Amino acid sequence: MNAYDVLVIGAGQAGLAMGYYLRQAGLRFLIVDQCERVGDSWRQRYDTLVLFTPRSCSDLPGLPFPGERDGLPAKDDVADYLEQYTAHFSLPVRTKSPVSSVERHGDGFLVASGQEKWFARQVVIATGPFQTPWIPAIHRDAAPDVVQLHTAAYKNECQLRPGPVLVAGSGNSGVQIAVELAASRPVVLSMGRPRPFLPLRLFWKTYLLVPQAVRVYLHSRHHPAGTMAEQAARSDHWLQAAAPPPGTRGTAARDGADRPPVRPHRNLFGRQSGGSGQHHLGDRIPTHV
């Protein structure tokens, strides 16, 4: 049985960054991950996922994110960067090693993956908090012919039937998917609480690179009273695609002019959504300052 100073569970951004600093400290360590390749947790997300943070805000320690610094990387760009990062620093990563247990053992911990076990004086859990999709119980009340998908299972529009779609959840993924689907069909975006939608780019820069004072001012103009914590909505998403009403169908957008609107709507759980009426999301995003 191999022994280490530190064993890191999870080879994502946090786990690899931890590996960088453990290497700097001269410690004996191992990073284990359940995926087949480093970055696969990103590769497995929906096809059109794009970060809302530019490359310049997405660097891991010691190696800049390659590409245009003000550009927004796609999911596969992130996956490739993580794999490149691992190779660049020769980090000891063991893939295809899902951890089944962590137990106290003497002055450290015994970590098991299948038939393999490792001893470590310290263990770092870097798997992230969103491993299990959260789906509201109300989904059981939907008609049998309604297609229901969580974002964890959603890949692209081909999985949906023709007709209108309800997207529940106004976090980054929910809004991005809603905008994508609105190019070809009516979309209702269900928001737990009011959220402001500001342009993705301001003054020729990605929103997050605009000076903080300007962002706070814009946010105060678009955001009702209350703390950021009070106004943050769940970022879990529940997609429904039902057969279109008789005689209706989605209309493809032409240069964005005929895009079916994305409508804020009363939340599935009875809370009032943000705004009323219909509007186009376009390239706007929910902002968190």
Secondary structure as GFF3:
##gff-version 3
##sequence-region A 1 289
A	DSSP	beta_strand	2	9	.	.	.	ID=ss1
A	DSSP	alpha_helix	13	24	.	.	.	ID=ss2
A	DSSP	beta_strand	29	32	.	.	.	ID=ss3
A	DSSP	alpha_helix	40	43	.	.	.	ID=ss4
A	DSSP	three_ten_helix	55	57	.	.	.	ID=ss5
A	DSSP	alpha_helix	75	88	.	.	.	ID=ss6
A	DSSP	beta_strand	93	94	.	.	.	ID=ss7
A	DSSP	beta_strand	101	105	.	.	.	ID=ss8
A	DSSP	beta_strand	108	113	.	.	.	ID=ss9
A	DSSP	beta_strand	116	125	.	.	.	ID=ss10
A	DSSP	three_ten_helix	137	141	.	.	.	ID=ss11
A	DSSP	beta_strand	147	150	.	.	.	ID=ss12
A	DSSP	three_ten_helix	157	159	.	.	.	ID=ss13
A	DSSP	beta_strand	165	168	.	.	.	ID=ss14
A	DSSP	alpha_helix	172	181	.	.	.	ID=ss15
A	DSSP	beta_strand	187	190	.	.	.	ID=ss16
A	DSSP	beta_strand	197	199	.	.	.	ID=ss17
A	DSSP	beta_strand	201	202	.	.	.	ID=ss18
A	DSSP	beta_strand	205	206	.	.	.	ID=ss19
A	DSSP	three_ten_helix	207	209	.	.	.	ID=ss20
A	DSSP	alpha_helix	212	222	.	.	.	ID=ss21
A	DSSP	alpha_helix	228	231	.	.	.	ID=ss22
A	DSSP	beta_strand	238	241	.	.	.	ID=ss23
A	DSSP	beta_strand	262	265	.	.	.	ID=ss24
A	DSSP	beta_strand	284	286	.	.	.	ID=ss25
###
